[in-house]
Amino acid sequence: MKTFIAVFIVLLLGVSPVAMAGQAVNYESEGVAYEGYWRDGAAGSPLVLIIHDWDGLTDYEVKRSEMLSELGYRVFAADLF
């Protein structure tokens, strides 16, 4: 879990804040590759971390990311499988 948090922080620092459309983001934790979804919001806005349920990162989490972004939040939907 500590590794995941560290990777997540590095990921956030490496993602351009000017990207307004959502984008797939590849990251690695403990040698395993994952693909999350990043959607930027208003400058200086809070970050929302979305964790999927049993079926992995799906269109549902992506849609929720878009909805939260439209409200001004920055959103990262993590893939845990």
SEPA-341796 format. One record per residue (C-alpha): y, x, z. Coordinates in steps of 0.02 Angstrom, whole numbers, plus 32768, in hexadecimal, padded with zeros to 4 digits. Each point is the difference from the previous one (the first is absolute). Layout:
<pts>
YXZ;...
</pts>
This chain:
<pts>
800080008000;8078808E8027;7FDD80487F54;80247F587FAF;80A67FF3805B;803080B17FCE;7FD37FDE7F4A;80627F5E8007;809D80598040;7FF280857F7A;7FE77F787F7F;809F7FA78035;8065809F7FF7;7FBF80227F52;80227F547FB5;80A57FEB7FA8;806F7F7E8053;804C7FCF7F58;7F617FAF7FC1;801D7F458006;7F607FC57FAE;7F5D800E805D;7F8F80917FD7;7F52803B8024;7FFF809B806E;7F6C8076800B;7FE4805880A5;7F75805D8058;7FC27FFE80B3;7F7680718040;7FCB802B7F4F;7FF07F4A7FC7;80747FBE7F77;80557F578016;807C7F997F9E;80877F9E805B;80927F997FC3;80B6802B8021;80937F8B7FE8;80AF8037802E;80847F8F804A;80B580108035;804180AC8030;7FE0802380B8;7F957F658015;7F6A7FF98076;7F52802C7FC4;7F717F838004;7F4F80457FFB;7F7F7F877FB9;7F49801C802C;7F847F9E7F97;7F6C7F9A803F;7F47801B7FDC;800C7FF87F41;807880927FE9;80AB800B7FAE;800E7F6A7F8C;80837F9C7FA2;80207FA080A1;8044809B805A;806280327F65;80507F537FF6;802C800480B9;804E80AC7FE5;806C7FBA7F75;80337F6B806B;8033806F8092;805D80757F8C;80647F6F7FBB;80377FDE80B4;804080B48008;7F70805B8055;7FAC80A07FC6;7F457FE07FF8;7F62806A7FF7;7F597FAA7FEA;7F7A807D8033;7F5180087FBA;7F8080288087;7F617FFB7F98;
</pts>
